[in-house]
């Protein structure tokens, strides 16, 4: 003998819905809670008479490892020195950098950095 759980809910005083937990598409209706449960039991018996339960084994670790190995690794993990150099040259020659004016020698000198600090401390 096997036991099954039945989820029963009331739609109104004269309308109850019963679903057998774990059995897809096994939902019935009745005018009373008892009628809905009885119908669920009959429907379950009918389904069990035309099919059977089987046990299968699935090794999720193998499936997960196969899925992970199929994921493409990011550029920074696989790029060679030559690929990095080409990517950086492409970036340096891109439209973004061509629109940016070059910095003046004054802007990048150490003296200008320290001068700004001294001015702000005064």
C-alpha positions as CSV (number, residue, x, y, z in Angstrom):
1,X,0.0,0.0,0.0
2,X,1.3,3.4,-0.9
3,X,0.2,6.7,0.6
4,X,-0.3,10.0,-1.3
5,X,-0.9,13.5,-0.1
6,X,-3.9,15.3,-1.4
7,X,-4.0,19.1,-1.2
8,X,-7.7,20.3,-0.9
9,X,-8.8,23.8,-1.1
10,X,-12.2,25.4,-1.0
11,X,-13.3,27.6,-3.8
12,X,-16.7,28.2,-2.2
13,X,-19.1,26.4,0.2
14,X,-20.1,24.0,-2.5
15,X,-16.9,23.8,-4.6
16,X,-13.7,22.0,-3.5
17,X,-10.6,21.3,-5.5
18,X,-8.3,18.4,-4.7
19,X,-4.8,17.8,-6.2
20,X,-2.6,14.8,-5.6
21,X,0.8,16.1,-4.6
22,X,3.6,15.0,-6.9
23,X,1.2,13.8,-9.7
24,X,1.1,16.3,-12.5
25,X,-2.4,17.0,-14.0
26,X,-4.2,15.2,-11.2
27,X,-6.7,17.8,-10.0
28,X,-10.4,17.1,-9.5
29,X,-13.4,19.0,-8.2
30,X,-16.3,18.1,-5.9
31,X,-19.3,19.7,-4.2
32,X,-17.8,18.7,-0.8
33,X,-14.3,18.1,0.6
34,X,-15.0,14.4,0.9
35,X,-16.3,14.1,-2.7
36,X,-13.2,15.9,-4.0
37,X,-10.9,13.6,-2.0
38,X,-12.8,10.5,-3.3
39,X,-12.6,11.7,-6.9
40,X,-8.8,12.3,-6.4
41,X,-8.4,8.8,-5.1
42,X,-10.3,7.3,-8.1
43,X,-8.3,9.4,-10.6
44,X,-5.1,8.3,-8.9
45,X,-6.1,4.7,-9.1
46,X,-6.9,5.1,-12.8
47,X,-3.5,6.7,-13.5
48,X,-1.6,4.1,-11.6
49,X,-3.4,1.3,-13.4
50,X,-2.2,2.6,-16.8
51,X,1.4,3.4,-15.8
52,X,4.1,2.6,-13.3
53,X,6.7,4.1,-11.2
54,X,10.3,3.4,-12.1
55,X,13.5,4.5,-10.3
56,X,16.3,6.1,-12.3
57,X,19.7,7.2,-11.2
58,X,21.2,10.4,-12.5
59,X,24.8,11.5,-11.8
60,X,24.5,15.2,-11.5
61,X,28.2,15.7,-11.0
62,X,29.0,14.4,-14.5
63,X,26.3,16.6,-16.0
64,X,27.5,19.6,-14.1
65,X,31.2,19.0,-15.1
66,X,30.2,18.6,-18.8
67,X,28.1,21.9,-18.6
68,X,31.0,23.8,-17.0
69,X,33.5,22.6,-19.5
70,X,31.3,23.8,-22.3
71,X,31.2,27.4,-20.9
72,X,33.6,29.6,-22.8
73,X,36.3,31.0,-20.6
74,X,36.7,34.8,-20.6
75,X,39.3,36.6,-22.6
76,X,41.5,37.5,-19.6
77,X,41.8,33.8,-18.7
78,X,42.8,32.5,-22.1
79,X,44.5,35.4,-24.0
80,X,48.1,35.1,-25.1
81,X,50.5,38.1,-24.8
82,X,50.0,38.7,-28.6
83,X,46.2,38.7,-28.2
84,X,46.5,41.2,-25.2
85,X,48.8,43.4,-27.3
86,X,46.4,43.4,-30.3
87,X,43.4,44.1,-28.0
88,X,45.1,47.0,-26.3
89,X,46.2,48.4,-29.7
90,X,42.6,48.2,-31.0
91,X,41.5,50.0,-27.9
92,X,44.1,52.7,-28.2
93,X,43.2,53.2,-31.9
94,X,39.5,53.2,-31.3
95,X,37.2,56.2,-31.9
96,X,36.9,56.8,-28.1
97,X,40.6,57.6,-27.8
98,X,40.9,59.4,-31.1
99,X,38.4,62.0,-29.9
100,X,40.3,62.7,-26.7
101,X,42.9,65.5,-26.9
102,X,46.3,64.5,-25.7
103,X,47.4,65.7,-22.3
104,X,50.0,68.5,-22.2
105,X,53.4,68.0,-20.6
106,X,52.3,70.4,-17.8
107,X,49.2,68.3,-17.1
108,X,51.2,65.1,-16.6
109,X,54.2,66.5,-14.8
110,X,54.8,65.7,-11.2
111,X,55.5,69.4,-10.5
112,X,51.9,70.3,-11.5
113,X,50.5,67.7,-9.0
114,X,52.5,69.1,-6.1
115,X,51.9,72.7,-7.1
116,X,48.1,72.0,-6.9
117,X,48.5,70.5,-3.4
118,X,50.6,73.4,-2.2
119,X,48.0,75.9,-3.5
120,X,45.2,74.2,-1.8
121,X,47.0,74.1,1.6
122,X,47.6,77.9,1.5
